[in-house]
Amino acid sequence: MTRSHRNMIALGLVLLLCCYACGKPTEQIANAQKAFDQAKEQHAEEFAAKEWNDAMQAWNQAQAALSKESYGEAGTLLLKAKSRFEKTRDIAKGRREDLLRQVTGLQKTIDIRYNTMKNNLQAAKLSAKQKKEFEESCKEIDQSIEKLKSQINAGDLTPAKYTGDTTLRSVYETEKSILGGGKK
């Protein structure tokens, strides 16, 4: 093979590689999409809102570059978006786990406190009015406990935290009201 033939083949390979490299960055799109989906699974919009917005900004810029067929720029922006989505996913996961620990701890506290209160108040000598008030409060507390369990099972941790806080407050107020002579 002559030198000019080798140069032509080499030039052809370089052009082929350039065309391939400048083509639509499908692998980067798939990787960024996967990172996006993983962040979404961890409720990143809720638990890492600032980081989510940063990642979405890079994603939107990459989409704009893709629509202009600026594939080199799009590839860089997709890598940036992927990295930001992964960071967002990790932050959101940590914050969700912290909130889940808080909510399950709150749930255990409610269970212990509520059972103790029911045992103490059932053993106490209550007037008919106090007994009726106690039973009504217990029905409301039982409903709140079921709502809390449902929210935890559905992964709705922020509303579950609120429900847990209000349920625990109801337990304390019921105990105080009944044992405190009807004062709220």
C-alpha positions, 0 to 999 in steps of 0.5 A: 500500500502506498503512502498516499493510500495509507494517508487517505485511509487514516484521513477516512478513519479520522473523519469517521471518528469525528462524525461518530463523536459529533453524532447525537450523544445517545449514551449520555442522554440515556445516562442523564435520563437514568440519573434523572429517574433515580433522583425523581424516585427519591423525591428530589424535588421535595428533599433537595429542591435547590440541587434539583433546580440546578440539575434541571437547569443543566438538563434543559440547557442540554435539551436546547443544545440537542434541539439545535443539533449542537451535539458536542455542547449537548454531550457536555451538558448531559454529563453535567446534568447526570452528575447533578442528578446523581448528587441530588439523588444522594442528598434527597435519599439522605434527607428522606432516610432522616425524615423516615427515622424521625417519623418512625420514632414519632410513631413508636412514641405515639404507640407507647404514649397512647397505650399508656394513656389508655391503660391509665385512663381505663383504670381511673374512675371517670365520670360519664362525661369524661368517659364519653369524651375519652372514647371520642378522643380515642376514636379520633386518635385511632383514625390519625394513627391509621392515617399516619401508617398509611402515609408512611407506607405510601412514602408520603413522609412530610405529611406523615411527620405533620400527622404524627406531630398532631396525633402525639399532641392529641394524645397529650391533650386528651390525657391532660383534659381527662386527668386535668379535670376537663381543662384543655 
